Amino acid sequence: MSTPTTEPSQLRGRLTRVILFHGLLAAAFALLAAVGATSTARGAVAFALPWLIVGGAGALGALLVVVVAWRLRDGPTPAAPRRWPARWETSARLGMALAALVAATVAYVVAPAGSERGFVLGVNGTLAGALALFALAAGDVRRAAPHSAGAARRSGRRRRRHEP
């Protein structure tokens, strides 16, 4: 578990690691979506839609985290609200968790009857579970960013109340 940092060089390094890691995950999820999109031509229809959902949602969620980390790494912007990184990251995580639920449901609906049903449900359920775990674990920007109220309190900066 990472701790919030206040040093600009530490913050920049941590956000660079977030960008690289989530960029690689976005590429992996995009490959999964591409395999899902092409699996109908090879006769693996039961894998097509769940893999497309898991891959697309994972790639979009990871790319959103990359964009948030990239903008934070470049420095704070005065036009952006203070809590926008946490909100964007939370939206990406929620979207990925919902997509995992949808993918598991779709996998159950499109799974073929017969002896291969268990295998199809196991593979698709594992991928949906992996996306759900990624959605739970993808909180690096919030932990790395010093823009939260908790980081401001820890660094000693306090808002002054209106004094008469």
N, C-alpha and C positions, 0 to 999 in steps of 0.2 A: 504494500500500500504506500502510495507516495504522499509526501507532506507538502503543503503549500510553501512556495519559496517567495522571497522578496527581492533577491538579487536578480538583476536583469539578465546576466549571463546564464545563470542557472535556469531561469524561466525560459529563455530562448532555447537552450539545449533540451530541456524537457519537452517543450512544444515541438521542436524538430523531431524528436523521437516519436511523439504522437503522430506527427504528419507522416513519417516514414512507415510506421507500423500500420496505421489505418489505410494508407495508400496501398500497401501490399495486400491488406485484407479486402479492399475494394476491388483490386484486380482479381483476386481469387474468387470473390463472389460474382464478379462479372463473367468469369470463365464458367462458373456453375450455371449462370443464367443462359449463356450461349449454348452449353451442352443441353440444357433443358429445352431450348428453342429448336435445336436440331435433332432431338431424340424422337420426334414424331416421324421423321423420315426413315429412321432405323427400326421402327416398330415398337419402341418403348414408350407407348402413350401414357402408361401409368406413372412414369417418372417426369414427363414433360412439364405439366403445369405446376406441380409442387416445386420442382427444381427452378423453374422460371420465377416463381414467387419468392422463394428463399434467396436466390441469387440476385434478383433485382432489388429486393428490399435491403439485403445486406450491403450491396454495392452503393445504393443511394444513401443509406445511413452512414456508412463509413466515409463516403465522399463529403457528406455534410459535416462530419466531425473534422475532416481534413480542412475544409474551408474555414470553419470556426477557429481551429488552431492556427492556420496560416494568417488569418486576420489579427488574431491576438499576438502572434509572433512579430508582426510588423509594427505593433504598437497600438495603443488605444486611440480610438477616433472620438472626437468630441461630439459628433453627430449621432453616434450610436448610444442607445441606453446602456446603463451599467450592467444590467442583467441579461443582455442579449446572448452572450455565449452559453450561459446555463440554459436558457430557454430553447435555443436551437438544438443543443445537445440533448436535452430532455425530449424534445419533439422527435429527434432522430431515434432515440432509444425506444420511445413509446411506439413509433411506427414500425420498428423492427420487431418488437414483441407482438404487436397485433398481427403483423405479417406471418410470424411463426405460427400463431394460432390458426390463421386462415390456411396456411400451407398444410398443417396437420389435418385440418378438417377436409380440405380438398383431397389430400392423399387418401383419407378414409373413404371418400365418396368414389374416387376414380380407381381404387385398387381392384384388380380383377378377382373374380371368384376362382376358387380352386386352390391348388397347392402353392402357387406363388404369391398368394395374398399376404401371407405373413412376412415374406421377404420384402415385398414392396412396401408394406406398412413399416417394417423395421428400418429400412433405408431412408424413407421419406421422414419418418418420425425422428430419426437421428439427426438429419439435416435441419429439421425444424427446431429440435432441441438445441442444436449448436447455434442457430441464429438467436434463439431466446437467451442462451447463456452469454452470447456476445452482446446482446442488448443490455443485459444486466451488468456486464463488466466494462462497458464502454463509457466510463466516467472520467477519463484522463484529463480532459480539458477543464472540467470543473475543479478537479483537485489541483491542477497546475496553475490555474489563473489566479492572480492576486486581486482580482476585481470584486470579489465577494465581500459581503459585510463582515464575515468572520475574519477574513484576512486583514481588513481594515482595523478591526478591534485588536487583533493580535499584534499589529505593527505599531499600536499606540495612537493612531489617529482617531480622534473622536469628534463627532459633530457637536458643536456648541449649541446650547439651547438659547433661545432669545432671552437676553438679560434686560431687566427694566432699567 
